[in-house]
Each structure stands twice: as structure tokens, then as C-alpha cells.
Amino acid sequence: MYLVRRLMGMLPVMLGISFLAFMLVRLAPGGPFDHERRPASPEIERRIREKYHLDEPLLTQYGRYLSGLIRGDLGPSLKYRNHSVSDIVIQGLPVSMTLGLCAFVFALGVGLPSGFYSAAKQGGFGDYASSLIALSGVCVPAFVVGPLLVMEFAVRKKMFPVALFESPMHLVLPTVTLGLYFSGRVSRLLREGMIAVRNAEFVMAARAKGLSDISVLFRHVFRIGVLPVVSYSGPMLADLLTGSFVVENLFQIPGIGVFMVNSSLSRDYTMIVGLVLVYAVLLLVLNLLVDVAYRWLDPRVSYE
């Protein structure tokens, strides 16, 4: 019943998000046809606005958009002629999802061992070294890490391609650039979660039974200490799957992050709203999966 309630609750949330996104993008100054190379005559501008129903009241436009959304139509792009928003999402989302999944695996593959080691060596040199590396990953932004990786591993050592999206080798540098920040966050969350659990009563009872420190850490401390990481994984994966426009622009990767930035600058109303809805759906679904994972990891959690 909990899953049914959550799924039903997503409908009004999506409705509210679509309404707010639809109205807010129209509050920005300018319009989608203000930056054409040649200023259109008043008659041509009037016909263009009629074609895309921009001359109607906002609530009428939203009702028209909502009726199309119910049919699965995100509407036509106002800047990419002869392309619908659905076409562009279908084209760019798999690319962003591939990059996002690789960065997600990288973040967990680096962050979890680093956080576990830091918690196991709490107060020692290994803890300080691991924490320093994790904090460096969090503090240094992607637009600094990316060019440094390109200069060192693509230009100087020629180990990886510089840009584009043509082979698995093209994914290495963008994956590291995008996932480094999140790996630092995962490492810190796991360390704090495990340290908070180490002195719990059930952990002391496990030690009293004669279990080794490694067994206690793996079988008891890690399972509860990783819960903050699980909570963070939903929004993190949604961020990664929808792509990072900085990384995609830097490595010239044709994902939806580039379209999000370009459509915001050019006031492509339907494109902005469509991409916002795609992100919202991913965020809601992934948060639901996080709640399910919570119940599996900690039997004490109940949603009834």
C-alpha cells in the first residue's frame, strides 16, 4: 500500500511542478524569437505567435500544454525547428544517462572504500589522509578538474581522447570529472555514518560475543552507517543521469545538459519545461527506490 500511495502522490507533485515551471519561464524577460538574425516584421511575428499559441492567455496555453502532456507529447521546440522536445530528449537522455551511470559507479567505487577506510582508521594518519582527499574532491569544481585532466592525460600523455562520445575511452575523463565531487561526498557521508554507529549497543554486544573488528565493521557498522549514502544516492543519481552541462560542454558530449542551458538562454519555453519534468520524474522515482532500499537495509524502518 505504501508504494501505491507514493505513486499516486507523484501525480499532484508532477502537476504542480509542470504548472510552476510553465509559469516561471514566462516571467523571464524576452521571448524565444527575440534573438533572430533579422528582426521580423509585426505581421510575421504575429503569425509565429499564432502558430505556437503564444498569443493566448497563459492559463489557456497551460491547459493546451497539459492536454498534450497527458498524451505523452512534450510539445515542439521553439528554437530547434522541425524537432519536438520528445525527439531531443530521446536523443540526448541516453547519452547523459550513460555518462551519469558511469560517474555514479565511479563515485560509489571510490567513495565507499575511502569512507570505510577512514572510519576504520579513525583518528589515525589514514583517516586524515583519506579525509583530505575526499574534501579536495568536494572543494575543487568540475570546470577546474576537467581542463587539468585534459591537459595531463589527453594533450600531454595522449592516453585518452580529448572530447566527443564515440567509444568507451571517450568516457574515462568525463566520468572522473563528473564523479570526483560525488565520490568525496559519499566518502564523508559513510565515514560520519559509521562513526556514529560504532558505539551503539548492538555493536558493543557483537564485540562482546567475540567477533573480530573487521567482522563487526562489515556485518553491523557498515550496514547501518551506509544509510546516509543511500539517502543521498537518489538525488545524486538524478543529478548524474540528467547530466552536467559543465562537463558536457567541456567534453562536447551531446547530452541533455547542453540543451537545458541553451534553451534557458534562448527562452525555448517548451524545451525548458520538458527537461524540468524529465528531471522531476527521475528524482521522484529514484527517491522511491531509495525508500525501498532503506527498508531492505534496516528492518527497523517501517512505512505502514
C-alpha positions in Angstrom: 0.0 0.0 0.0 2.9 2.4 0.7 4.2 2.1 -2.9 0.7 2.7 -4.2 0.3 5.8 -2.1 3.7 7.1 -3.2 2.9 6.5 -6.8 -0.5 8.2 -6.6 1.2 11.1 -4.7 3.5 11.7 -7.6 0.7 12.8 -9.8 -0.2 16.1 -8.0 3.5 16.7 -7.4 4.2 16.5 -11.2 1.2 18.6 -11.9 2.4 21.3 -9.5 5.9 21.2 -11.0 4.6 21.5 -14.5 2.5 24.5 -13.6 5.3 26.3 -11.7 7.8 25.6 -14.5 5.4 26.7 -17.2 4.6 30.0 -15.5 8.1 30.8 -14.2 9.9 30.5 -17.5 7.5 33.1 -18.9 8.3 35.6 -16.2 11.9 36.0 -17.6 12.3 39.0 -19.9 12.5 38.4 -23.7 11.0 35.6 -25.8 12.0 32.7 -28.0 12.0 34.8 -31.2 13.8 38.0 -29.9 17.3 37.0 -31.0 16.7 36.1 -34.6 19.3 37.4 -37.1 16.8 39.7 -38.7 14.0 41.4 -36.8 10.7 40.0 -38.0 8.0 42.3 -39.2 5.0 42.8 -36.9 2.9 40.6 -39.3 5.4 37.7 -39.3 5.8 37.9 -35.5 2.0 37.8 -35.1 1.8 34.7 -37.3 4.6 33.0 -35.4 2.9 33.7 -32.1 -0.4 32.3 -33.5 1.4 29.2 -34.8 2.8 28.4 -31.3 -0.3 29.7 -29.5 1.8 32.3 -27.7 -1.0 34.9 -28.2 -3.4 33.1 -25.9 -3.8 33.7 -22.2 -1.3 31.8 -20.0 -3.8 29.6 -18.4 -5.2 28.6 -21.9 -1.6 27.9 -23.0 -1.0 25.7 -19.9 -4.3 23.8 -20.5 -3.2 23.1 -24.1 0.2 22.0 -22.9 -1.3 19.8 -20.2 -3.6 18.1 -22.6 -0.6 17.3 -24.8 1.4 16.1 -21.8 -1.3 13.6 -20.9 -0.9 12.1 -24.4 2.8 11.9 -23.9 3.6 14.9 -26.1 6.1 17.4 -24.6 5.4 19.9 -27.4 7.5 21.3 -30.2 10.8 23.0 -29.7 10.6 26.8 -30.4 14.3 27.1 -31.3 15.2 23.7 -32.8 13.0 23.8 -35.9 11.3 20.6 -37.1 12.2 18.9 -33.8 9.9 18.2 -30.9 11.1 18.2 -27.2 10.4 14.4 -27.1 12.8 13.9 -30.1 15.6 15.8 -28.4 15.0 14.1 -25.0 15.1 10.7 -26.7 18.3 11.7 -28.5 20.2 13.3 -25.6 18.9 11.4 -22.5 20.6 8.0 -23.3 24.0 9.9 -23.6 23.5 11.7 -20.3 22.3 8.5 -18.6 25.4 6.6 -19.8 27.7 9.3 -18.6 25.7 9.6 -15.3 25.7 5.9 -14.6 29.4 5.6 -15.2 30.0 8.6 -12.9 27.7 7.0 -10.3 29.6 3.8 -10.3 32.9 5.7 -10.1 31.6 7.8 -7.1 30.5 4.7 -5.2 33.6 2.7 -6.2 35.9 5.4 -4.9 33.8 6.9 -2.1 32.7 3.8 -0.3 36.1 2.2 0.2 37.6 5.6 1.1 34.9 6.3 3.7 35.1 2.8 5.1 38.9 3.0 5.5 38.7 6.5 7.0 36.1 5.3 9.6 38.1 2.1 10.4 41.3 4.2 11.0 39.5 7.0 12.9 42.0 9.5 14.4 45.0 8.0 12.6 47.1 9.1 9.6 45.0 7.1 7.2 41.8 8.8 8.4 43.4 12.3 7.9 44.8 11.4 4.5 41.6 9.9 3.2 39.5 12.8 4.6 41.9 15.4 2.9 41.5 13.6 -0.4 37.7 13.5 0.0 37.5 17.2 0.9 39.7 18.1 -2.1 37.3 16.3 -4.4 34.3 18.2 -2.9 36.0 21.6 -3.0 37.6 21.6 -6.4 34.9 22.2 -9.1 34.4 20.2 -12.3 35.4 23.2 -14.5 38.8 23.1 -12.8 39.3 19.3 -12.7 38.2 18.8 -16.3 40.8 21.0 -18.0 43.6 19.7 -15.8 42.7 16.1 -16.7 42.5 17.0 -20.4 45.9 18.8 -20.3 47.6 16.0 -18.5 46.1 12.8 -19.8 44.8 13.8 -23.2 47.2 16.5 -24.5 50.5 15.7 -22.8 50.3 11.9 -22.3 47.7 11.2 -25.0 46.2 8.4 -23.0 42.6 9.3 -23.7 40.6 11.2 -26.3 40.0 14.9 -25.7 36.3 15.1 -26.4 33.2 13.7 -28.2 31.3 10.4 -27.4 32.5 7.7 -29.8 34.0 4.9 -27.7 34.4 3.7 -24.1 37.7 5.5 -24.0 35.9 8.8 -24.5 34.0 8.2 -21.2 37.0 8.0 -18.9 37.9 11.7 -18.5 34.3 12.9 -18.3 33.4 10.2 -15.8 36.2 11.1 -13.5 35.5 14.8 -13.8 31.8 14.4 -13.1 32.1 11.7 -10.4 35.0 13.1 -8.4 32.9 15.6 -6.4 30.2 13.0 -5.6 32.9 10.4 -4.5 34.1 12.9 -1.9 30.5 13.4 -0.7 29.9 9.7 -0.5 33.2 9.2 1.4 32.4 11.8 4.0 28.8 10.6 4.5 29.9 7.0 5.0 32.6 8.0 7.4 30.3 10.0 9.6 27.6 7.4 9.4 29.9 4.6 10.5 31.5 6.6 13.3 28.0 7.4 14.7 27.1 3.7 14.8 30.4 2.3 16.1 29.5 2.9 19.8 25.9 1.7 19.5 24.7 -1.0 21.9 24.2 -3.7 19.3 27.8 -3.1 18.1 29.2 -3.5 21.6 27.2 -6.6 22.0 28.6 -8.0 18.8 32.1 -7.3 20.1 31.3 -9.0 23.4 30.4 -12.1 21.5 34.0 -12.3 20.2 33.6 -11.1 16.7 36.7 -9.5 15.2 36.8 -5.8 14.4 36.6 -6.5 10.6 33.5 -8.6 11.0 31.8 -6.0 13.2 32.6 -3.3 10.8 31.4 -5.2 7.7 28.4 -7.0 9.2 27.0 -4.4 11.6 28.5 -1.0 11.4 28.7 -0.6 7.6 25.1 -1.8 7.0 23.7 0.9 9.2 26.4 3.5 8.6 25.7 3.4 4.8 22.1 4.6 5.2 23.1 8.3 4.8 24.8 7.3 1.5 21.6 5.5 0.4 19.5 8.6 1.1 22.0 10.7 -0.9 22.1 8.3 -3.8 18.6 9.1 -5.1 19.2 12.9 -5.7 22.8 12.1 -6.7 21.8 9.7 -9.3 19.1 12.0 -10.6 21.8 14.8 -11.0 24.2 12.5 -12.7 21.6 10.9 -15.1 20.4 14.2 -16.3 24.0 15.2 -17.0 26.2 18.1 -16.0 26.1 20.9 -18.5 29.7 22.0 -17.5 31.1 18.5 -18.2 29.1 18.0 -21.3 30.1 21.4 -22.7 33.7 20.9 -21.7 34.0 17.5 -23.5 31.4 18.3 -26.2 29.1 15.4 -25.2 25.7 15.6 -26.9 23.6 15.1 -23.7 20.5 17.0 -22.4 22.6 19.2 -20.2 23.7 21.3 -23.2 20.1 21.6 -24.3 19.0 22.8 -20.9 21.5 25.6 -20.9 20.9 26.6 -24.5 17.1 26.5 -24.1 17.3 28.7 -21.0 19.4 31.3 -22.8 17.1 31.3 -25.8 13.8 31.2 -23.9 12.8 27.9 -25.5 9.7 27.5 -23.2 8.6 24.0 -24.1 12.2 22.7 -24.0 12.8 24.1 -20.5 9.6 22.7 -19.1 10.1 19.4 -20.8 13.6 18.9 -19.4 12.4 20.1 -15.9 9.7 17.4 -16.0 12.2 14.7 -17.1 14.4 15.7 -14.1 11.5 15.7 -11.7 10.3 12.2 -12.8 13.8 10.8 -12.3 14.1 12.4 -8.9 10.8 11.1 -7.7 11.3 7.6 -9.0 14.8 7.4 -7.6 13.8 8.7 -4.2 11.1 6.0 -4.1 13.7 3.4 -4.8 15.9 4.8 -2.0 13.0 4.3 0.4 12.7 0.7 -0.7 16.4 0.2 -0.2 16.2 1.8 3.2 13.6 -0.9 4.3 15.8 -3.7 3.0 19.0 -2.4 4.7 17.3 -1.6 8.1 14.4 -3.8 9.1 13.5 -1.4 11.9 12.2 1.0 9.3 8.5 0.7 8.6 6.4 2.8 6.3 3.0 1.4 7.4 
